[in-house]
Amino acid sequence: MSNRRTELHRAISGELSRFGIVPEVEQIVGGHFRFRWRARDQDQQLFTASIPKDHRAIKNEVAKVRRLLRDVGLIARQTDDRRAAAFDLAALEERIAALESDVRLLLDLLTSPDRQTAPPPSQIDAPAPPPVEALPNPPAAADAPATPPAAKARKRTKAANCWLWRVLRYDDYLPATAIAKAARKSPGTTSVLLTYWKAKGYVQHVPRVGWRKDRKVEQLVNGSLH
């Protein structure tokens, strides 16, 4: 047994002996040691590394023993404010030291040659996944049903816009808004058609007065507009 291992065992046993406790020490997997004792009718135990790294590690293990004894009430908790603050700091240091020791112990157990690793159950005799079936290719454009041709627009007759001719007068000039209202058409459609007829010579227009039929246009009488 090395000097640091002996020092660790003496420090833990000495701290427990202050309260009349004699621990049982046994070596476990990986060369680590387990200290077991009974305090206030409660079983307690502490796991330590096989050989502590330094003197700080020994102090950390002793701090863990004190924390265990404090949990069962063998070490009184201080109530004074100033001492309570110091106790909180000491308890925090003890917890940090205990965590460091636990991490080292866990790493030693994980890397121990006695620990046998086995593959997870999901990887043992797992059936092979079924093959993925390829999706069928989409039909070619030639195989696609032909789109029916759009219906041809119905041809408008030459007299399709005779509604304008029926509204207009030979003698009276009517404004475009009045013509659109009488024909129940939009002002835009009426203005476009009036301008077109004026270019053809079907109607006459006087600015700020209105529109009227041109008497010289005989072909419009029978509605043959074009």
C-alpha positions in Angstrom: 0.0 0.0 0.0 1.4 3.4 -1.0 2.0 6.2 1.4 -0.8 8.3 -0.1 -3.3 5.4 0.1 -2.3 4.9 3.8 -2.7 8.6 4.5 -6.1 8.6 2.9 -7.3 5.6 5.0 -5.9 7.1 8.2 -7.6 10.5 7.5 -11.0 9.0 6.9 -10.8 6.6 9.8 -9.5 9.4 12.1 -12.4 11.6 11.2 -14.9 8.9 11.9 -13.2 7.9 15.2 -13.9 11.3 16.6 -17.5 10.2 16.8 -16.8 6.7 17.9 -17.2 5.1 14.5 -15.0 2.4 13.1 -15.6 1.9 9.4 -15.4 -1.3 7.3 -13.1 -1.0 4.4 -13.3 -3.3 1.3 -11.7 -3.2 -2.1 -14.1 -3.2 -5.1 -13.9 -3.4 -8.9 -11.1 -1.4 -10.4 -9.0 -1.3 -7.2 -11.2 1.3 -5.5 -12.2 1.2 -1.9 -15.6 1.4 -0.1 -15.9 2.7 3.5 -19.1 1.6 5.3 -20.3 2.6 8.7 -23.4 3.2 10.7 -24.3 6.5 12.3 -27.5 7.4 14.1 -29.1 4.2 13.0 -28.4 4.9 9.4 -26.1 3.1 7.0 -23.6 5.3 5.2 -20.8 4.6 2.7 -18.1 6.4 0.8 -16.3 5.3 -2.3 -12.7 6.5 -2.9 -10.1 6.0 -5.6 -7.4 3.4 -5.2 -4.6 6.0 -4.8 -5.4 9.7 -4.3 -3.7 12.1 -6.7 -2.5 14.6 -4.1 -3.1 15.9 -0.6 -6.1 18.0 -1.9 -7.8 14.8 -2.9 -7.4 13.5 0.6 -8.9 16.6 2.1 -11.8 16.3 -0.3 -12.6 12.8 0.9 -12.5 14.0 4.5 -14.9 16.8 3.6 -17.3 14.2 2.1 -17.2 12.3 5.4 -18.0 15.4 7.4 -20.9 16.1 5.0 -22.3 12.6 5.5 -22.0 13.0 9.3 -23.7 16.4 9.1 -26.6 14.9 7.2 -27.4 12.6 10.2 -26.9 15.3 12.8 -23.6 14.2 14.3 -22.0 17.5 13.3 -24.2 20.4 14.5 -25.2 23.1 12.0 -24.1 26.6 13.0 -26.9 29.2 13.4 -24.9 32.4 13.9 -25.1 34.7 10.9 -21.4 35.2 10.4 -20.7 31.5 11.0 -23.5 30.5 8.8 -22.0 32.5 5.9 -18.7 30.7 6.5 -20.5 27.4 6.8 -22.2 27.9 3.4 -18.8 28.6 1.8 -17.3 25.6 3.4 -20.3 23.5 2.4 -20.0 24.7 -1.2 -16.3 23.8 -1.3 -17.1 20.4 0.2 -19.7 19.8 -2.5 -17.3 20.8 -5.3 -14.7 18.6 -3.9 -17.2 15.7 -3.6 -18.2 16.2 -7.2 -14.6 16.2 -8.4 -14.0 13.0 -6.5 -17.1 11.4 -7.9 -16.2 12.3 -11.4 -12.7 10.8 -11.0 -14.2 7.6 -9.5 -16.7 7.3 -12.3 -14.0 7.7 -15.0 -11.9 5.1 -13.3 -14.9 2.7 -13.2 -15.7 3.3 -16.9 -12.1 2.8 -18.0 -11.5 -0.3 -15.8 -10.4 -3.4 -17.7 -12.8 -5.5 -15.6 -15.8 -3.6 -17.0 -17.2 -5.6 -20.0 -18.9 -3.6 -22.6 -21.6 -5.2 -24.7 -23.4 -3.8 -27.7 -26.9 -2.3 -27.1 -29.8 -4.7 -27.5 -30.9 -2.8 -30.6 -27.7 -3.9 -32.4 -27.9 -7.6 -31.5 -29.5 -9.8 -34.3 -31.3 -6.7 -35.6 -33.2 -7.6 -38.8 -32.1 -5.9 -41.9 -34.4 -3.1 -43.0 -36.7 -4.0 -45.9 -35.5 -2.7 -49.3 -37.0 0.5 -50.5 -39.1 0.1 -53.6 -38.5 2.5 -56.3 -41.4 4.8 -57.2 -42.8 4.4 -60.7 -41.7 7.1 -63.2 -44.4 9.6 -64.1 -46.1 9.0 -67.5 -44.4 10.6 -70.4 -45.9 13.7 -71.9 -46.9 11.8 -75.0 -49.0 9.4 -72.9 -50.8 12.2 -71.1 -54.4 12.7 -72.2 -54.7 15.5 -74.7 -56.2 18.7 -73.4 -59.4 19.5 -75.2 -59.1 22.5 -77.3 -60.6 25.7 -75.9 -63.9 26.6 -77.4 -63.6 29.2 -80.0 -64.9 32.6 -79.2 -68.2 33.4 -80.8 -67.9 35.9 -83.6 -69.6 39.1 -82.9 -71.9 40.3 -85.7 -71.6 43.6 -87.3 -74.7 44.9 -85.5 -73.5 43.7 -82.0 -73.0 47.3 -80.8 -76.3 48.7 -82.1 -77.2 49.6 -78.6 -75.2 52.8 -79.0 -77.0 53.7 -82.2 -80.4 53.2 -80.7 -79.5 55.6 -77.8 -78.1 58.4 -80.0 -80.2 61.1 -81.7 -80.0 62.9 -85.0 -81.0 66.4 -83.7 -80.0 66.4 -80.0 -76.5 66.3 -78.6 -76.1 63.9 -75.6 -73.2 63.9 -73.3 -71.2 60.6 -73.0 -72.4 60.1 -69.4 -76.0 60.3 -70.4 -75.5 57.9 -73.3 -73.8 55.4 -71.0 -76.6 55.7 -68.4 -79.3 55.3 -71.0 -77.6 52.2 -72.6 -76.7 50.8 -69.1 -73.1 50.5 -70.2 -69.9 51.7 -68.5 -68.7 55.2 -69.3 -65.3 53.7 -70.4 -66.9 51.4 -72.9 -69.2 54.1 -74.2 -66.4 56.6 -74.7 -64.2 54.1 -76.6 -67.0 53.2 -78.9 -68.0 56.8 -79.5 -64.4 57.7 -80.4 -64.2 54.7 -82.8 -67.4 55.7 -84.5 -66.3 59.3 -84.8 -63.1 58.1 -86.6 -65.4 56.1 -88.9 -67.6 59.1 -89.6 -70.7 57.6 -88.0 -71.2 60.2 -85.3 -70.5 63.9 -84.8 -69.0 65.4 -81.6 -69.0 68.9 -80.3 -66.8 69.5 -77.3 -68.6 70.4 -74.1 -71.9 69.7 -75.9 -72.2 66.0 -76.7 -72.6 63.4 -79.4 -75.2 62.8 -82.1 -75.8 60.6 -85.2 -74.5 61.7 -88.5 -77.3 62.0 -91.0 -75.0 61.1 -93.9 -74.4 57.6 -92.6 -77.2 55.5 -94.1 -75.6 52.1 -93.5 -76.1 52.5 -89.8 -79.9 52.6 -90.0 -80.1 48.8 -90.5 -77.5 48.2 -87.8 -74.7 47.1 -90.1 -71.9 48.5 -87.9 -68.3 47.4 -88.5 
